[in-house]
């Protein structure tokens, strides 16, 4: 009978990625709350994706954020209510909506980018540019491996 060597959970790459992600999200949410932003990290991520895309369909937003369409709908409802995003019918496909930032939504993202940039810098503090690039490459490899 073959015995497999037991590996400590702390040595499992996927576990460490998940822990780092959770820690980063907790930190950012505490800072969002402390600064009185009134949104969640997940809402911020959607705002940032929309800002970068200009406009996109709800399906594209779900794909880019790796979230299910139902949770995207609920989150968008909240962001529409806050007047940060708009939905308009897609002229090519009336079953779809194009999502974009409103002027207040764009201004909100711009106003808080310095704080978010600070969070990003904090997350890589103590790493060289080469180490950051290596980490990005490795994480993208893990994502590709797990996407199939």
Buried (B, 14 or more C-beta within 10 A) or exposed (E): EEEEEEEEEEEEEEEEBEEEEEEBBEBBBEBBEEEEBEBBBBBBBBBBBBBEBEBBBBEBBBBBBEBEEEEBEEBBEBBBEBEBBBBEEBEEEEEBBBBBBBEEBBEBBEEBEEBBEEBEEEBEEEEEEEEEEEEEEEEEEEEEEEEE
